[in-house]
Amino acid sequence: MPVNTEKQGASFSLPQPYEVSREAVAEFGLATGAKAEYHFDTEAATSLGYRDVVAPTTFAVIIAQKSEAAYISDPDSGIDFSKVVHGSEQFSFTRPIVAGDVLSAVTHVDGVRSAGDNAMITTRTEITDAAEQPVVTVTSTIVVRGDGE
Amino acid sequence: MNPIDFSALTIGDTVVESEIPLSRATLIDYAAASGDHNPIHWNERFAREVGLDGVIAHGMLSMAVVIAPLVEWLGDPGAIVDYRTRFSAPVPVPDAETGSPATPTTALKMTATVGAVDAAVGTARIDIAVKSGEADVLSRTQVRISR
């Protein structure tokens, strides 16, 4: 089944808010070489003016990919995940994510276009906090390789 | 904390350089931390079946490990306003032939240089070149910072 271009303009929400824990922040830091104290030590984070430990820069991808999955795994999207290649990624921050944040996400399908045998898809995931204030926007492009390859 | 002195930044200057070793264990740790369990990042047979030469690193792992040294240099994680990249080539991560699976089998080399600066406003763009061997594995990697 080909990629469904009629999904352009559709939106998908994270089924339930993502609660940022100190443990998840520390685990992501350890896995990605983010060694700064403020990822692990609450006092180090509060001394910089943050409410709690600060998540590493790309931590938002956890939430974004959960939200994007609602679109990508929807059978009606026509996306064969085994043929997906990640093209690009962008994080635009209003503020850093900190432990204790309860984050919601909505993924907007901004573009679905054919390029030869392939399809290129752009999604934009808006991540907001419990007060419905913007935190970070995650824009991702993926390429779905065609059957010809 | 010492905030970045934007008037001391000169376009073209290298501000951070680092080499980041990767092993199969790095990929497993990232899969667990990120929730991205795509088997192309840990199963050799599956990776070959979908047309790869073997297991490759998550693009998002590369994106994460090359920003970490820059954020440490910045001092304040809130200084980052925007971070973007394109995934231009896969990063193969072979299994170590002997010893621990945590034995590094490849490395990423990151070089961060000043791409633009506006000292009056207190903003700058840092460009990061990322190589695995001779290959540019990330391209147009840009970090916008603000005081």
Interface residues (C-beta under 8 A of the other chain):
Chain A: A24 E27 F28 L30 A31 T32 G33 A34 K35 A36 Y38 L48 Y50 V54 P56 T57 T58 V61 I62 Q65 K66 F81 S82 K83 V85 H86 G87 S88 E89 Q90 F91 S92 F93 R95 P96 T139 E149
Chain B: M1 I20 T26 D29 Y30 A32 A33 S34 G35 D36 N38 V50 G51 G59 M60 L61 M63 A64 V65 I67 A68 P69 V71 E72 D76 P77 G78 I80 V81 D82 Y83 R84 T85 R86 F87
